[in-house]
């Protein structure tokens, strides 16, 4: 099966070596393409999707990857639930947002995801060397087009405010993937 993903594999290989990151967390499994690529690179991969049908299909596809754990649940709850397992710096691929099909109650819960990840410090987890990759960031740089509801999407100001709440220095970089723009949030070391 051909893998289709906006996942920047060479960039992540570089991050993995520079920051010694072995864990990968994805929100928004969809068909499992990104989880499959991550499974080839990282020691442990966690991925969630709110759509249980998509998770069942991804489980079939990824059955030969024992290092992948899939969950059918909302991403903020998923992130809070797995936090005890995240004992090392982690790459977070945040891609859980509505992009078609039945419309959920909230189109984009990125701020809630950032709040969940930021709360890990409270519980003694080291987020200093973790890296965030926010896919489809162009939908947050300017209002997303119809049929999206722009009031359900964060702006770049909202994203910066959420990250500032962590109390740790970080820097933004951008990467143009094959299908969309990615915001990279790295620790200022």
GIFEN-V509510 format. One record per pair of residues at least 12 apart in sequence whose C-alpha atoms are under 10 Angstrom apart, sorted by the first residue. I is the first residue (numbers start at 1). J is the second residue. D is the distance in Angstrom with one decimal. If there is no record, write none. Layout:
i=[I:I]
j=[J:J]
d=[D:D]
This chain:
i=[1:1:2:3:3:3:3:3:3:4:4:4:4:4:4:4:5:5:5:5:5:5:5:5:5:5:6:6:6:6:6:6:6:6:6:6:6:7:7:7:7:7:7:7:7:7:7:7:7:7:8:8:8:8:8:8:8:8:9:9:9:9:11:12:12:12:12:12:12:13:13:15:15:15:15:16:16:16:16:16:16:16:18:19:19:19:19:19:19:19:19:19:20:20:20:20:20:21:21:21:21:21:21:21:21:21:22:22:22:22:22:22:22:22:22:23:23:23:23:23:23:23:23:23:23:23:23:23:23:23:23:23:23:24:24:24:24:24:24:24:24:24:24:24:24:24:24:24:24:24:24:25:25:25:25:25:25:25:25:25:25:25:25:25:25:25:25:25:25:26:26:26:26:26:26:26:26:26:26:26:26:26:26:26:26:27:27:27:27:27:27:27:27:27:27:27:27:27:27:27:27:27:27:27:27:27:28:28:28:28:28:28:28:28:28:28:28:28:28:28:28:28:28:29:29:29:29:29:29:29:29:29:29:29:29:29:29:29:30:30:30:30:30:30:30:30:30:30:30:30:31:31:31:31:31:31:31:31:31:31:32:32:32:32:32:32:32:32:32:32:32:32:33:33:33:34:34:35:35:35:35:35:35:35:35:35:36:36:36:36:36:36:38:38:38:38:39:39:39:39:39:39:40:40:42:42:42:42:43:43:43:44:44:44:44:44:44:44:44:45:45:45:45:45:45:45:45:46:46:46:46:46:46:46:46:46:46:46:47:47:47:47:47:47:47:47:47:47:47:47:48:48:48:48:48:48:48:48:48:48:48:48:49:49:49:49:49:49:49:49:49:49:50:50:50:50:50:50:50:50:50:51:51:51:51:51:51:52:52:52:53:54:55:55:55:55:56:56:56:58:59:74:74:74:75:75:75:75:75:75:75:75:75:76:76:76:76:76:76:76:76:76:76:77:77:77:78:78:79:79:79:79:79:79:79:79:80:80:80:80:80:80:81:83:83:83:83:83:83:84:84:84:84:85:86:86:86:86:87:87:87:87:88:88:88:88:88:89:89:89:89:89:89:89:90:90:90:90:90:90:90:91:91:91:91:91:91:92:92:92:92:92:92:92:92:93:93:93:93:93:93:93:94:94:94:94:94:94:94:94:94:94:94:95:95:95:95:95:95:95:95:95:96:96:96:96:96:96:96:97:97:97:97:97:98:99:99:100:100:103:103:105:106:106:106:106:107:107:107:107:107:107:108:108:108:108:108:108:108:108:108:109:109:109:110:110:110:110:110:110:110:111:111:111:111:111:111:111:111:111:112:113:114:114:114:114:114:114:115:115:115:115:117:117:117:117:118:118:118:118:118:118:118:119:119:120:121:122:127:127:127:128:128:128:128:128:128:128:128:129:129:129:129:130:130:130:131:131:131:131:131:132:132:132:132:132:132:132:133:133:133:133:133:133:133:133:133:134:134:134:134:134:134:135:135:135:135:135:135:135:135:135:136:136:136:136:136:136:136:137:137:137:137:137:137:137:137:137:138:138:138:138:138:138:139:139:139:139:139:139:140:140:140:140:140:140:140:141:141:141:141:141:142:142:142:143:160:163:168:168:169:169:169:169:170:170:170:170:170:170:171:171:171:171:171:171:172:172:172:172:172:173:173]
j=[33:61:33:31:32:33:34:36:37:31:32:33:34:37:178:179:31:32:33:34:35:36:37:177:178:179:33:34:135:136:176:177:178:179:180:181:182:33:34:35:37:38:93:133:135:177:178:179:180:182:34:37:133:175:176:177:178:182:34:37:38:41:175:38:41:42:91:131:133:41:42:91:130:131:186:41:42:89:90:91:130:131:129:89:90:91:129:130:131:186:187:189:88:89:90:129:130:42:43:88:89:90:91:129:130:131:41:42:43:44:45:88:89:90:91:38:39:41:42:43:44:45:46:67:85:86:87:88:89:90:91:92:130:38:39:41:42:43:44:45:46:47:68:86:89:90:91:92:93:130:131:38:42:44:45:46:47:48:68:69:79:82:86:90:91:92:93:94:132:38:45:46:47:48:49:70:75:79:91:92:93:94:95:96:133:46:47:48:49:50:71:73:74:75:76:78:79:92:93:94:95:96:97:110:113:134:47:48:49:50:51:54:55:72:73:74:75:93:94:95:96:97:98:46:47:48:49:50:51:54:55:58:70:71:72:94:95:96:47:48:49:50:51:53:54:55:57:58:95:96:49:53:54:55:56:57:58:59:61:62:47:48:49:54:55:57:58:59:60:61:62:70:58:61:62:47:93:47:48:58:62:65:68:69:70:93:58:61:62:64:65:68:67:68:91:93:62:65:66:67:68:69:65:67:67:68:90:91:66:67:68:65:66:67:68:69:85:86:90:65:66:67:68:69:70:90:91:67:68:69:70:71:78:79:82:85:86:92:68:69:70:71:72:73:75:78:79:92:93:94:69:70:71:72:73:74:75:76:77:78:79:96:70:71:72:73:74:75:78:95:96:97:71:72:73:74:75:78:96:97:104:71:72:73:74:102:104:71:72:73:72:72:70:71:72:73:70:71:72:70:71:96:109:113:94:95:96:97:109:110:112:113:116:96:109:110:111:112:113:114:115:116:117:112:113:116:113:116:92:112:113:114:115:116:117:120:113:115:116:117:119:120:116:116:117:119:120:123:125:120:123:124:125:125:120:125:126:127:124:125:126:127:125:126:127:129:130:125:126:127:128:129:130:131:126:127:128:129:130:131:132:129:130:131:132:133:186:117:130:131:132:133:134:184:185:131:132:133:134:135:182:184:109:110:113:114:132:133:134:135:136:182:183:108:109:110:133:134:135:136:137:182:108:109:110:113:134:135:136:109:110:135:136:153:148:147:148:147:148:147:148:152:149:151:152:153:148:149:150:151:152:153:139:140:148:149:150:151:152:153:154:152:153:154:134:140:153:154:158:159:162:153:154:155:158:159:160:161:162:163:162:162:132:159:162:163:165:166:162:163:165:166:130:132:163:166:162:163:164:165:166:167:168:165:166:166:166:166:166:168:187:166:168:169:170:186:187:188:189:186:187:188:189:185:186:187:170:184:185:186:187:172:182:183:184:185:186:187:172:173:174:175:182:183:184:185:186:174:181:182:183:184:185:175:176:177:179:180:181:182:183:184:176:177:179:180:181:182:183:154:155:156:174:180:181:182:183:184:155:156:180:181:182:183:153:154:155:156:180:181:153:154:155:156:157:158:159:153:154:155:156:157:154:155:156:155:172:185:187:188:186:187:188:189:184:185:186:187:188:189:184:185:186:187:188:189:184:185:186:187:188:185:186]
d=[9.6:9.1:8.6:9.5:8.7:5.3:7.9:7.9:7.7:9.2:9.2:5.9:7.8:9.4:9.4:9.7:9.7:9.1:5.8:5.7:9.4:9.7:8.4:8.8:7.9:8.1:9.2:7.8:7.8:9.2:8.8:5.3:5.6:5.9:6.9:8.7:8.5:8.9:6.2:9.5:7.9:8.6:8.5:9.2:8.6:7.1:8.5:9.5:9.9:9.0:9.7:9.8:9.6:8.3:8.8:6.5:8.7:9.0:9.7:7.8:8.4:8.6:9.1:9.2:8.7:9.8:8.4:9.6:9.8:7.5:9.4:8.6:9.6:8.1:9.4:8.7:8.4:9.7:9.1:8.4:10.0:9.6:9.9:7.9:9.3:9.8:6.4:7.9:8.8:9.8:9.7:10.0:9.0:7.6:9.1:8.5:9.5:7.9:9.1:7.2:5.4:5.7:6.9:7.9:7.4:8.7:8.1:5.0:5.3:6.8:8.9:7.3:7.2:6.6:8.0:9.1:9.7:9.3:5.8:6.0:5.1:6.1:8.3:10.0:9.8:7.5:8.8:6.9:6.8:4.7:6.3:8.6:9.3:6.9:8.5:9.0:6.4:8.1:6.3:4.8:6.4:8.4:9.5:9.3:9.0:5.6:4.8:6.0:7.5:9.7:9.6:9.0:10.0:8.5:5.8:4.8:5.8:8.6:9.8:9.6:8.5:9.5:9.2:7.1:6.2:4.8:6.1:8.1:9.6:9.2:7.7:6.2:4.5:6.6:8.9:9.5:8.9:9.4:8.4:5.9:4.6:5.9:7.1:8.3:9.5:8.5:5.7:5.2:6.4:9.1:9.8:9.7:8.6:5.8:8.9:8.5:8.5:8.0:6.4:5.1:5.4:4.9:8.7:9.6:8.8:9.9:7.0:5.7:4.8:7.6:9.0:9.7:9.7:9.8:9.9:9.1:7.7:8.6:7.2:5.1:4.0:7.1:9.2:9.5:5.8:5.5:5.2:8.8:9.0:7.5:7.1:7.6:8.2:9.0:9.2:10.0:8.1:7.8:9.6:8.7:6.7:9.3:8.2:9.5:5.9:7.5:9.0:7.7:9.4:8.9:9.7:10.0:6.3:7.8:9.6:7.0:5.6:9.5:8.4:9.9:8.6:9.8:9.9:8.4:8.1:8.2:5.1:8.2:9.7:7.3:7.4:9.4:8.5:9.2:9.3:9.2:8.9:6.8:9.8:8.8:8.2:9.6:7.4:9.3:9.0:9.8:9.2:8.5:6.7:9.9:7.9:8.3:9.7:8.8:9.9:10.0:8.9:6.7:8.7:6.5:6.5:10.0:8.6:9.3:8.3:9.5:9.7:9.4:9.8:6.4:8.9:9.7:8.7:4.9:6.2:8.0:9.9:9.5:9.7:9.5:9.3:6.0:4.7:6.2:8.4:9.7:9.6:8.4:5.9:4.8:6.0:7.9:9.3:9.4:8.3:9.9:9.8:9.6:7.7:6.4:5.0:6.4:8.8:9.8:8.9:8.6:9.5:9.8:9.2:10.0:8.5:5.7:4.6:5.6:6.2:7.3:6.4:9.9:9.9:6.9:9.0:8.4:8.2:6.6:5.2:5.9:6.5:7.0:9.1:9.6:7.2:9.5:8.3:5.3:4.6:5.0:7.3:9.7:8.4:9.7:8.9:9.5:6.3:7.5:8.7:9.8:9.8:8.1:5.0:7.7:8.5:8.4:6.7:6.7:6.0:9.4:8.8:9.2:8.5:8.0:9.3:8.6:9.0:9.7:9.0:9.5:6.9:9.5:7.7:8.8:8.4:6.6:9.2:9.8:7.5:8.5:9.1:5.8:4.9:8.4:8.3:6.1:8.6:9.2:8.6:8.1:9.2:9.2:10.0:9.8:7.1:9.5:9.8:6.3:6.9:9.5:8.9:9.7:5.9:7.6:8.5:8.2:9.7:9.0:8.2:9.5:6.8:8.7:8.0:9.0:8.8:9.7:8.3:9.9:9.2:7.6:9.0:9.6:9.6:6.8:7.7:9.7:8.1:7.2:8.4:8.6:8.3:8.8:6.7:6.3:7.5:5.3:4.6:7.9:9.3:7.8:9.7:7.5:4.7:6.4:8.4:9.0:5.7:4.8:5.9:7.4:9.8:9.1:7.6:6.2:4.8:6.0:8.1:9.9:9.7:8.7:6.2:4.9:6.1:7.2:9.6:9.5:9.7:7.4:8.0:9.1:7.3:6.0:4.9:6.2:9.3:9.7:9.8:9.1:9.7:8.4:8.5:6.4:5.4:7.4:9.4:9.9:6.9:7.3:7.5:9.2:9.4:8.8:10.0:6.9:7.9:9.6:9.2:9.1:8.3:9.5:8.4:8.9:9.2:9.9:9.4:9.5:9.3:9.9:6.3:8.7:7.6:7.6:9.1:9.3:5.8:6.9:9.9:9.8:9.8:9.7:9.7:9.8:6.2:5.5:7.6:8.2:7.7:8.3:8.6:10.0:8.1:7.3:9.7:8.1:9.7:9.0:7.0:9.7:7.5:6.6:9.8:9.4:6.6:9.1:8.9:9.7:9.3:8.1:6.5:7.1:9.6:9.2:6.7:8.2:8.4:8.5:9.9:9.8:9.8:9.1:8.4:7.6:9.8:7.8:5.5:9.2:9.8:9.7:7.9:9.7:8.3:9.9:9.4:9.1:8.7:10.0:7.5:8.9:9.1:8.8:6.1:8.6:8.4:7.7:6.0:8.9:8.2:8.8:7.1:7.1:9.6:7.3:5.9:5.1:7.1:9.7:9.8:7.9:5.8:5.0:6.7:9.3:9.9:9.6:9.3:9.5:6.4:5.7:4.7:6.4:8.8:9.6:8.5:5.5:5.0:6.5:8.1:9.6:9.7:8.8:9.6:7.0:6.4:4.6:6.6:8.9:9.7:9.2:8.4:5.3:5.4:6.0:8.2:9.9:9.3:8.6:9.1:7.6:5.7:5.7:6.1:9.8:9.8:9.7:7.4:6.1:8.1:9.0:7.8:8.7:8.5:9.7:9.5:9.2:6.5:5.8:4.8:6.0:9.3:9.3:8.8:9.9:8.7:6.1:5.9:9.1:9.6:7.4:8.7:8.0:9.6:9.1:7.6:8.1:8.8:6.2:5.3:8.2:9.9:6.5:5.5:4.4:4.7:8.3:8.1:5.7:5.5:6.4:6.1:9.8:5.7:4.9:6.7:9.1:9.7:6.6:8.0]
